[in-house]
Amino acid sequence: MLKSLFSGVSGLQSHQIAMDVESNNIANVNTVGFKYSRANFSDLLAQTKAIATAPQGQLGGKNPVQVGLGSTVNSMTRIFSQGSIQNSDKNTDVAIQGDGFFIISPDGGNTYKYTRAGDFKFDAGGNFVDNNGFLAQGWLRDPVTGKVDSTTPIENINIAPGLTTPASPTQEIVLKANLNSGALVESFSPAYSVGSTPPPNNGVVSSAPSAVDENGNAVPSGDLGVMFNEVGEAFSLQPGQGVWASFLDTQTTATNGVTASTGTVQELDITLQLDDGTTKQIISTGGGANDSAAVNANRYVSAINAQTAVTGVSASYDATANRIVLTNSNSNAAASHNIRITTVGATDNSGLTIADSRTTAYRYQYDPTGSLKTPGLDKTFTTMADLREAMELQARNVGDGDGDGTSDENNISVIINDQGKLEISNPGGSQDGDYNINLNITALTTDSGGAPVIENTRFTRNMEALNSVIPIGGTGKAFSQSFNAATHSSSIDIFDSLGSKHTIRMEFRKVSVNTATGSTWNMKVSVPSPATIDTIAPTNEKTGSVRFNNDGSLATYNPPNISFSGNNGSAPNQQVNLSFGTANKFDGMTSFDSRSSTSGISQDGFTGGDLVGIRIDQSGTLVGSFSNGRSFGLAQIAMAKFTNNEGLSTDGGNVYTQTANSGDPIIGTAATAGRGFIQSSALEASNVDLSRALTQLIIIQRGFQANGKTITTSDQLLQTLIGLKQ
């Protein structure tokens, strides 16, 4: 009887403990980060009445006869299931989604405790603390590197009140941009050159803008093959394409007078060579045996002029001198240029000399490999500067009035003006070389060997605008249409060591194309004075180049960095790296057939600023926002993970402590190595489920009542037993 009484008592005691546990769960239904517990029942040792026996012979085995002695609570299990996340309006509230604990210290970092409650705040000293005043542990920003190093030992998180950040000079500029490689561009600017260098007796100064590279050498105007007209259409000059140009009509006068017919018909028989190398024979007919010199001359003139559309040569008769004058204005693109007499007939040469040639028109042909600018010969050019120089040399080579064999004695000037146009002037004032310019530019359709050349109509149209007459000493000038280079520019503000802001501008200009390797763009980096980036004047500019592969990827660029000096009291020779991308990749600057544009430009410098706010990201980094618009990671919250969370011991105040069965803490950052990530402006609610807890109360109550019944029933049995003696 007594055993049943004590079994009932043990049941009451066990259920009372379970009641205490469940009551604690319900009491903490609104405790931040609380994890509910569960009481685990087990039976007590049983009293053995008979042991079990094995089967023997024909007799089967018997089970043991045991009487249980009651129940007990042998363990408590804390359930670390995820609590719901509740958003809050406090930016220092943090919740853990997943496994892990915040690390806090009650004694400034000597010992550690652990919690899931992320209701943190900053105290008056800038310490990051919980509601107990315990200091949160983590990593602080290294003032030297400016980084938060999570591989170092953890320490108290402290952000000093009134924190300021000093100015940081710019160390890198990152540019991502596309430079248009197509035949139609929207961004372009006039070609430029260093202009002409007039002879000493010439007071004319070229108006062309001066441009030199970092070594003081003249900057070329760029490859004409990659230039564009005034509406952004590419010339796309191919080798051999170009124009005819002459500054004077080609003219020759017969050395002897025309012979009259004296009983024998006098005829003209001459052969002219054409531009393509073929010849044209001109024969006069219909003469009489007694025609005068004038009559014969007029027949000859008519015969020559009948072929002008092919030969380009026209004839006139100077009755006073009784001579034939041959002229080629070089203005007919369909006809030949110059005068080339290869043969004359025996009947009457009319004073024309065999193999007599007069040349004032020359071919100006594009050659991307080099230029030939010798006066009196067909010329080649690569750049705008080559073409300008070749034309000026030829213009000055025409006049030699005193017959001393010395050319270049006139003051004709060919420059490239600030509109990217060839500009020709004839100021006069020379000793003997002046002449009235009659400039004729025509299309080029054959080369010097007579081989056909495909006309470049856009280039011809640009050059034909020069066609004009410019008298000696006149104020009139001849202008071509504008020649333009594809350009693009980007700018950004950089900072010196004092936090002062300076605008740096990067300008790009297309200068050449190589079908095998790709394109090249000139680059000019400039800053406003008094700042400098070079030691050679102009010191506020530095030139270089960017080259692209034929797939549009970046090949190389130079310079890779600049040495910046603000000259305002800031530290001099500030090294700023220019990061335009990786060679042979498309992660920076590119050159595709699409509009030139800057897709991204950034720099890493900033001026000083005051801390104006703090936010916490998913990695637990406390990011400070400063009045200068910059944001930095000031600290990072550390998290600990245990092998056995249930082995932790509660210490009150939502705090756990390490035990022998929890394992050592594995400390690291959020969202790594199985640790959960951190959500800011949120708290983790208690994981107590009220419906489960209230249901459990009913179960515990009924269990307690049932154990009470065993005691009252045993008591009645004892009463009956005592009554037997009566």
C-alpha positions in Angstrom: 0.0 0.0 0.0 2.7 2.4 0.9 4.4 2.0 -2.5 1.3 3.1 -4.3 1.1 6.1 -2.1 4.7 7.1 -2.8 4.2 6.5 -6.6 1.3 8.9 -6.5 3.4 11.4 -4.6 6.3 11.1 -7.2 3.7 11.7 -10.0 2.4 14.8 -8.2 6.0 16.1 -7.9 6.8 15.4 -11.5 3.7 17.1 -12.8 4.3 20.0 -10.5 7.7 20.5 -12.1 6.2 20.2 -15.5 3.6 22.8 -14.4 6.4 25.1 -13.3 8.2 24.7 -16.7 5.0 25.4 -18.7 4.1 28.4 -16.5 7.6 29.8 -17.2 7.0 29.4 -20.9 3.7 31.2 -20.8 5.1 33.9 -18.6 7.8 34.6 -21.3 5.4 34.6 -24.2 6.4 38.2 -25.0 10.1 38.0 -23.9 12.4 38.9 -26.8 14.5 36.0 -28.0 13.0 33.6 -25.4 13.2 29.9 -26.2 10.7 27.7 -24.4 11.5 24.5 -22.4 10.0 21.1 -22.1 10.1 18.8 -19.0 11.1 15.2 -19.8 9.5 12.5 -17.6 11.1 9.1 -16.8 10.1 6.2 -14.5 11.9 5.3 -11.3 13.5 2.0 -10.5 11.1 -0.9 -10.3 10.9 -3.5 -7.5 11.5 -7.0 -8.9 9.3 -9.7 -7.5 10.6 -12.4 -9.8 13.3 -12.5 -12.3 12.9 -13.6 -15.9 13.7 -17.2 -16.7 14.7 -18.8 -19.9 12.7 -21.7 -21.5 13.6 -25.1 -20.1 12.6 -28.3 -21.8 8.9 -28.4 -22.3 8.5 -25.4 -20.0 8.4 -21.9 -21.6 10.3 -18.9 -20.3 8.8 -16.4 -17.9 9.0 -12.6 -17.9 10.3 -10.7 -14.9 7.7 -9.6 -12.3 8.4 -5.9 -11.5 6.4 -3.2 -9.8 7.2 0.4 -10.7 7.9 3.0 -7.9 6.7 6.2 -9.7 8.0 8.9 -12.0 10.5 11.8 -12.0 11.6 14.6 -14.3 15.1 13.6 -15.3 15.9 16.5 -17.8 14.7 19.7 -19.3 15.0 20.4 -23.1 15.2 23.9 -24.4 13.7 24.2 -27.9 15.8 26.6 -30.1 13.3 26.8 -32.9 13.2 30.1 -34.8 11.0 32.8 -33.3 9.0 35.1 -35.6 10.7 38.3 -36.7 9.0 41.5 -35.7 9.9 44.8 -37.4 10.7 47.8 -35.2 11.4 51.4 -35.7 14.7 51.3 -33.9 17.8 51.0 -36.2 19.9 49.3 -33.5 17.5 46.5 -33.0 18.8 43.3 -34.6 17.4 39.8 -35.0 19.0 36.6 -35.9 17.5 34.4 -38.6 19.0 31.0 -38.2 21.5 29.6 -35.8 23.8 31.6 -33.5 24.0 34.0 -30.6 25.2 37.5 -30.0 28.2 37.7 -27.8 28.0 40.1 -24.8 30.3 40.8 -21.9 29.4 41.9 -18.3 33.0 42.9 -17.5 34.4 44.7 -20.5 35.4 41.7 -22.5 37.0 39.5 -19.8 34.2 36.9 -19.9 31.5 36.3 -22.4 27.8 35.5 -22.2 25.4 34.8 -25.1 22.0 36.0 -26.1 19.3 35.9 -28.8 17.8 39.2 -27.7 19.0 41.9 -30.1 17.6 44.9 -28.3 20.9 46.9 -28.4 21.5 50.6 -28.0 24.4 53.0 -27.6 25.1 54.4 -24.1 26.5 57.8 -23.2 30.1 56.5 -23.8 29.3 55.2 -27.3 29.3 51.5 -26.1 27.0 49.2 -27.9 25.1 47.5 -25.0 22.0 45.3 -24.4 19.3 45.9 -21.8 21.5 44.5 -19.0 24.2 47.0 -19.8 26.4 44.2 -21.1 28.8 45.2 -23.9 28.3 43.7 -27.3 31.4 42.1 -28.8 32.7 42.3 -32.3 35.4 43.9 -34.5 36.2 47.6 -35.0 37.3 49.5 -38.1 41.1 49.7 -38.4 42.0 53.4 -38.7 45.0 52.7 -40.8 43.4 50.4 -43.4 39.9 51.7 -43.1 38.6 48.1 -43.0 36.9 45.9 -40.4 39.0 42.8 -40.1 36.9 39.9 -38.7 40.0 37.7 -38.4 41.3 39.5 -35.4 40.2 38.8 -31.8 36.8 40.3 -30.8 36.5 43.4 -28.6 34.0 45.8 -27.1 32.0 47.6 -29.8 32.4 51.3 -29.1 31.8 54.1 -31.5 32.9 57.4 -30.0 30.2 60.1 -29.8 30.7 62.9 -32.3 32.8 60.8 -34.6 34.3 62.5 -37.6 36.2 61.2 -40.6 39.2 63.1 -42.0 39.5 63.8 -45.7 40.8 61.0 -47.8 42.7 61.9 -51.0 41.7 60.2 -54.2 43.8 57.2 -55.1 41.9 55.7 -58.0 39.5 56.8 -60.7 37.5 54.0 -62.3 36.0 54.7 -65.8 33.6 52.5 -67.8 32.8 53.9 -71.2 32.2 53.0 -74.8 34.0 54.9 -77.6 32.0 54.7 -80.9 33.8 52.6 -83.5 31.0 53.0 -86.1 30.8 55.0 -89.4 28.3 57.5 -88.0 29.0 59.3 -84.8 27.1 61.9 -82.7 30.0 63.1 -80.6 32.7 64.8 -82.6 34.9 67.9 -82.7 37.0 69.7 -85.2 40.4 68.4 -86.2 43.3 70.4 -85.0 46.9 70.9 -86.1 49.9 73.1 -85.3 49.4 75.1 -88.5 52.0 76.4 -90.9 55.4 78.0 -90.2 55.7 81.0 -92.6 59.1 82.1 -93.9 61.0 84.9 -92.1 59.7 87.7 -94.4 56.1 86.7 -93.7 54.3 88.4 -90.8 51.3 86.1 -91.0 50.8 83.9 -88.0 48.8 80.7 -88.2 45.6 80.7 -86.1 45.7 76.9 -85.7 45.6 75.9 -82.0 48.9 74.7 -80.7 49.0 71.1 -79.3 52.0 69.3 -77.9 52.4 66.0 -76.1 54.2 65.4 -72.8 57.6 65.6 -74.5 56.8 68.9 -76.2 56.3 67.4 -79.6 53.5 68.5 -81.9 50.4 66.4 -81.6 49.1 65.1 -85.0 45.6 66.0 -86.0 44.8 62.3 -86.3 44.5 59.9 -89.2 42.3 61.3 -91.9 41.1 57.8 -92.7 39.1 57.8 -89.4 37.8 61.4 -89.6 34.2 62.5 -90.2 32.4 65.2 -92.1 30.3 68.0 -90.5 27.3 65.7 -89.9 29.3 62.9 -88.4 29.6 60.6 -91.4 33.0 58.8 -91.7 35.2 59.4 -94.7 36.5 55.8 -94.3 39.4 56.7 -96.6 41.0 53.6 -98.2 44.7 53.6 -99.3 45.0 55.5 -102.6 41.8 57.5 -102.4 42.1 61.3 -102.4 41.7 64.3 -104.8 43.4 66.2 -107.5 44.4 69.8 -106.5 46.0 72.6 -108.5 46.6 76.2 -107.4 47.0 77.4 -111.0 45.7 76.4 -114.5 48.1 74.3 -116.4 49.2 76.3 -119.5 51.7 76.2 -122.2 52.4 78.5 -125.1 53.7 77.4 -128.5 57.3 78.4 -129.0 56.8 79.2 -132.7 54.0 80.8 -134.7 51.4 78.9 -136.8 52.6 78.2 -140.3 50.5 79.4 -143.3 49.7 76.9 -146.1 51.7 77.6 -149.2 50.5 75.2 -151.8 50.4 72.3 -149.3 47.6 71.7 -146.8 49.0 72.2 -143.3 47.4 69.9 -140.6 47.9 69.6 -136.8 48.7 66.2 -135.5 49.4 65.9 -131.7 48.9 63.2 -129.1 48.1 63.9 -125.5 48.5 61.5 -122.6 45.5 61.0 -120.3 45.4 60.4 -116.5 44.9 56.7 -116.9 48.0 56.3 -119.1 46.2 56.1 -122.4 46.6 58.6 -125.2 44.4 60.8 -127.4 45.5 61.8 -130.9 44.1 65.1 -132.2 44.2 65.7 -136.0 42.8 68.8 -137.7 41.1 68.3 -141.1 39.5 70.4 -143.9 42.4 72.8 -144.6 43.2 74.4 -147.9 46.5 74.6 -149.8 46.7 78.3 -149.4 45.2 78.9 -146.0 46.6 81.7 -143.9 48.2 81.2 -140.5 45.1 82.5 -138.8 42.9 80.1 -140.6 45.1 77.2 -139.8 45.3 78.2 -136.2 41.6 78.4 -135.8 41.2 74.9 -137.3 43.8 73.6 -134.9 42.0 75.3 -131.9 38.7 73.8 -133.0 40.2 70.3 -133.2 41.8 70.6 -129.8 38.7 72.0 -128.1 36.5 69.3 -129.6 38.3 66.8 -127.3 38.4 69.0 -124.2 35.8 66.9 -122.4 38.3 64.0 -122.6 41.7 65.6 -122.5 40.8 68.6 -120.2 42.9 70.7 -122.5 41.5 73.8 -124.3 43.2 75.9 -126.9 43.1 79.5 -127.9 44.8 81.5 -130.6 46.9 84.6 -129.8 46.6 86.5 -133.0 49.1 89.1 -131.9 51.9 86.7 -131.3 50.5 84.2 -133.8 50.8 81.4 -131.3 48.5 78.7 -129.9 48.0 78.7 -126.1 47.0 75.4 -124.4 45.2 75.6 -121.0 43.9 72.9 -118.6 41.9 74.5 -115.8 42.0 71.1 -114.0 38.3 71.7 -113.0 36.7 68.8 -114.8 36.8 65.6 -112.8 35.8 63.6 -115.8 38.6 64.9 -118.0 42.3 64.5 -117.6 44.5 66.9 -115.7 47.6 68.9 -116.8 49.0 69.0 -120.3 51.1 66.1 -121.5 52.1 66.2 -125.2 53.7 62.9 -126.1 54.1 63.4 -129.9 53.4 65.9 -132.6 52.9 65.2 -136.3 55.4 66.2 -139.0 53.0 68.3 -141.1 52.8 71.3 -138.7 53.8 71.2 -135.0 52.5 74.8 -134.7 55.3 75.6 -132.3 54.3 72.7 -129.9 57.3 70.7 -128.6 57.4 66.9 -128.6 56.9 65.5 -125.1 56.1 69.0 -123.8 54.4 68.6 -120.4 53.1 71.3 -118.0 52.0 70.2 -114.6 50.2 72.2 -111.9 47.7 69.6 -110.7 48.8 66.8 -108.4 47.3 63.8 -106.8 46.9 63.9 -103.0 46.3 60.3 -102.0 45.7 58.7 -98.6 48.4 56.4 -97.3 48.0 55.1 -93.7 51.7 54.0 -93.6 53.3 57.4 -94.2 53.3 60.6 -96.2 55.2 62.1 -99.2 54.9 65.9 -99.4 57.6 66.9 -101.9 56.6 69.8 -104.1 56.2 69.1 -107.8 55.2 65.4 -107.3 52.1 63.5 -106.5 51.7 63.5 -102.7 50.5 61.1 -100.0 49.2 62.0 -96.6 48.1 60.2 -93.5 47.0 62.9 -91.1 45.2 66.2 -91.5 48.6 67.9 -90.7 50.2 66.0 -93.6 47.6 67.2 -96.1 47.9 70.8 -94.8 51.6 70.8 -95.1 51.6 69.1 -98.6 49.2 71.7 -100.0 51.1 74.6 -98.5 54.4 73.4 -99.8 53.0 73.0 -103.3 51.3 76.4 -103.2 54.6 78.1 -102.3 56.5 76.1 -104.9 54.6 77.5 -107.8 55.9 81.1 -107.9 59.4 82.0 -109.0 59.0 85.4 -110.7 62.7 86.3 -110.8 63.7 83.0 -112.4 66.4 82.3 -109.8 65.2 78.8 -109.3 64.2 79.5 -105.7 60.6 78.6 -104.7 58.7 79.1 -101.5 59.1 82.8 -101.8 55.4 83.7 -101.5 53.3 84.1 -98.3 50.4 81.7 -99.2 49.2 80.1 -96.0 47.4 76.8 -95.6 46.2 76.2 -92.0 43.6 74.2 -90.1 41.4 76.7 -88.3 39.6 76.1 -85.0 36.6 74.9 -87.0 38.6 72.0 -88.4 38.6 73.5 -91.9 41.5 73.9 -94.3 41.9 77.7 -94.7 43.9 79.2 -97.5 44.9 82.8 -97.8 47.0 84.8 -100.3 48.3 87.9 -98.4 51.0 88.8 -101.0 54.0 90.9 -100.0 56.7 88.5 -101.3 59.6 89.6 -103.5 58.8 87.6 -106.6 56.6 84.6 -105.9 53.1 86.0 -105.6 50.4 84.9 -108.0 46.6 84.9 -108.2 45.4 81.5 -106.9 42.9 79.7 -109.1 42.3 76.7 -106.8 40.6 73.6 -108.3 39.9 70.4 -106.4 38.4 67.4 -108.3 37.7 63.8 -107.6 40.5 61.3 -107.9 39.6 58.2 -110.0 43.0 56.9 -111.2 46.4 56.6 -109.5 49.7 57.6 -110.9 50.1 54.3 -112.7 46.7 54.6 -114.4 45.0 52.1 -112.2 41.4 52.9 -111.3 40.7 54.3 -107.8 37.2 54.3 -106.3 36.2 57.9 -105.6 35.6 58.8 -102.0 32.6 61.2 -102.5 32.5 62.5 -98.9 36.1 63.4 -98.9 35.9 65.0 -102.3 32.9 67.0 -101.3 34.7 68.4 -98.2 37.7 69.4 -100.3 35.7 70.8 -103.3 34.5 73.6 -101.0 38.0 75.1 -101.5 37.5 75.8 -105.2 37.9 79.5 -105.6 40.0 82.4 -107.0 42.1 84.2 -104.4 43.8 87.4 -105.8 47.2 88.5 -104.5 46.8 90.6 -101.3 43.1 90.1 -101.1 41.2 89.6 -97.9 39.4 86.6 -99.3 40.1 83.1 -98.1 39.1 79.7 -99.2 37.6 77.2 -96.8 37.0 73.5 -97.0 34.2 71.9 -95.2 35.0 70.9 -91.6 37.0 67.8 -90.8 36.1 66.2 -87.5 37.4 63.5 -85.2 35.2 61.2 -83.1 35.5 62.4 -79.5 34.1 61.7 -76.1 34.8 63.2 -72.7 34.1 62.3 -69.0 34.8 64.3 -65.9 34.6 63.7 -62.1 35.6 65.6 -59.0 38.6 64.3 -57.1 39.8 65.2 -53.6 43.2 66.3 -52.3 44.6 65.6 -48.8 42.7 68.6 -47.4 39.4 67.5 -48.8 39.4 70.2 -51.4 37.6 69.2 -54.6 39.1 69.4 -58.1 37.5 68.5 -61.4 39.4 66.2 -63.6 38.5 65.8 -67.2 39.3 63.0 -69.6 39.0 63.7 -73.3 39.3 61.0 -76.0 39.8 61.6 -79.7 40.0 58.9 -82.4 43.2 59.1 -84.3 43.8 55.8 -86.2 42.5 52.4 -87.2 44.4 49.3 -88.0 42.2 46.5 -89.5 44.5 43.9 -88.0 45.0 45.2 -84.5 42.2 47.7 -83.8 41.8 51.4 -83.2 43.7 54.1 -81.2 42.3 57.1 -79.4 44.3 60.0 -78.1 43.6 60.9 -74.5 44.0 64.2 -72.7 43.7 64.4 -68.9 43.3 67.9 -67.5 42.7 69.7 -64.2 41.9 73.4 -63.6 44.9 75.6 -62.6 46.7 76.0 -60.3 46.6 72.2 -59.9 49.2 70.3 -61.9 49.5 66.8 -63.2 52.7 67.2 -65.3 56.1 68.8 -65.1 56.1 70.0 -68.8 53.9 72.9 -69.9 51.0 73.0 -69.9 51.4 71.4 -66.5 47.7 71.0 -65.9 47.4 68.6 -68.8 48.8 65.2 -69.6 48.4 63.4 -72.9 48.3 59.7 -73.7 46.4 57.1 -75.7 43.9 54.2 -75.4 44.1 51.3 -77.8 41.4 48.8 -78.5 41.5 45.3 -80.1 39.6 44.5 -83.2 36.8 42.9 -81.1 36.2 46.1 -79.2 38.0 45.0 -76.0 40.6 47.1 -74.3 44.2 46.4 -75.4 46.2 49.0 -73.4 46.2 52.5 -72.2 48.8 55.1 -71.1 49.4 56.8 -68.7 48.2 54.3 -66.0 48.3 57.0 -63.4 48.8 60.7 -62.8 50.8 62.6 -60.2 48.4 65.3 -58.9 49.4 68.4 -57.0 46.6 70.8 -55.9 49.1 73.6 -55.1 46.8 74.9 -52.4 48.6 73.6 -49.4 47.6 70.0 -49.8 50.1 67.2 -50.1 51.9 67.3 -53.5 52.5 64.4 -55.9 49.3 62.6 -55.0 49.3 59.4 -57.1 45.9 58.7 -58.7 45.6 55.5 -60.6 43.5 55.5 -63.8 41.5 52.2 -64.0 40.0 51.8 -67.4 39.6 48.0 -67.4 41.5 44.8 -67.9 43.4 44.1 -71.0 41.6 41.9 -73.5 38.4 42.0 -71.5 35.2 44.0 -71.6 35.0 45.1 -68.0 36.0 48.7 -68.5 36.4 50.8 -71.6 35.2 49.3 -74.9 35.0 50.4 -78.5 31.8 49.0 -80.2 29.7 50.3 -83.0 27.3 52.1 -80.6 27.0 55.6 -79.3 29.9 56.9 -77.2 28.8 57.1 -73.6 30.0 56.8 -70.1 28.3 54.0 -68.2 30.2 54.5 -65.0 32.8 56.7 -63.4 33.8 56.8 -59.8 36.7 57.7 -57.4 37.5 56.8 -53.9 38.4 60.1 -52.3 36.2 62.3 -50.0 36.2 65.4 -47.8 35.9 65.3 -44.0 32.5 64.7 -42.5 30.6 64.2 -39.2 28.7 61.0 -38.3 25.0 61.6 -38.9 23.5 58.0 -38.6 24.2 54.3 -38.2 22.5 51.4 -39.8 23.2 47.6 -39.6 23.4 45.3 -42.6 22.8 41.6 -42.9 26.4 40.8 -42.0 26.1 42.6 -38.8 28.2 45.5 -39.9 27.5 48.9 -38.3 27.6 51.2 -41.3 28.1 54.9 -40.4 26.7 57.6 -42.7 28.6 60.9 -42.6 27.7 64.4 -43.6 30.1 64.2 -46.6 27.9 61.7 -48.2 30.2 58.7 -47.5 29.4 55.5 -45.6 31.9 53.3 -43.9 31.7 50.1 -41.9 32.6 51.2 -38.3 32.3 47.9 -36.6 30.9 44.4 -37.0 28.8 42.4 -34.6 30.3 39.0 -33.7 28.2 35.8 -33.5 28.9 32.5 -31.8 27.7 29.1 -32.7 27.7 26.0 -30.4 27.8 22.4 -31.1 25.0 21.8 -28.6 22.7 24.8 -28.0 20.6 22.8 -25.5 23.7 22.4 -23.3 23.8 26.2 -22.6 22.8 27.3 -19.1 20.4 30.2 -18.7 21.6 33.0 -16.5 18.5 35.3 -16.4 18.1 38.5 -18.4 17.8 36.5 -21.7 21.4 35.4 -21.3 23.0 32.1 -21.7 26.4 30.8 -20.4 28.7 28.2 -21.7 28.7 24.7 -20.0 30.8 21.6 -20.3 28.1 20.1 -22.6 27.5 23.0 -24.9 30.9 22.9 -26.5 33.2 25.9 -27.1 31.8 28.9 -29.0 32.7 29.0 -32.7 33.0 32.8 -33.3 32.7 34.4 -36.6 30.5 36.7 -38.7 26.9 36.4 -39.6 25.7 34.3 -42.5 29.0 32.3 -42.6 29.8 28.7 -41.5 26.2 27.9 -40.6 25.6 31.1 -38.6 22.3 32.9 -39.4 22.1 36.3 -40.9 21.2 39.5 -39.1 18.1 41.6 -39.8 18.3 45.1 -38.6 15.4 47.2 -37.2 13.8 44.0 -36.1 13.6 41.7 -33.0 13.1 38.0 -32.7 9.9 37.2 -30.7 9.5 34.4 -28.2 9.0 31.0 -29.8 6.4 30.1 -27.2 3.2 28.8 -28.9 0.3 29.7 -26.7 -2.0 27.1 -28.2 0.5 24.4 -27.5 1.3 25.7 -24.0 -2.4 26.0 -22.9 -3.0 22.5 -24.3 0.0 21.3 -22.3 -1.5 22.9 -19.2 -4.6 20.7 -19.6 -2.5 17.6 -20.0 -0.5 18.4 -16.9 -3.6 19.3 -14.9 -5.2 16.0 -15.7 -2.0 14.1 -14.9 -1.7 15.8 -11.6 -5.4 15.0 -10.8 -5.0 11.4 -11.8 -2.0 11.0 -9.5 -4.0 12.6 -6.7 -6.6 9.9 -7.2 -4.0 7.1 -6.7 -3.2 8.6 -3.3 -6.9 8.9 -2.2 -7.6 5.3 -3.5 -4.5 3.9 -1.6 -5.7 5.8 1.5 -9.2 4.1 1.3 -7.5 0.7 0.9 -5.5 1.4 4.0 -8.6 2.3 5.9 -10.2 -1.0 4.8 -7.1 -2.8 6.0 -7.1 -1.1 9.4 -10.8 -1.9 9.7 -10.2 -5.7 9.6 -8.7 -5.5 13.1 -11.9 -4.0 14.5 
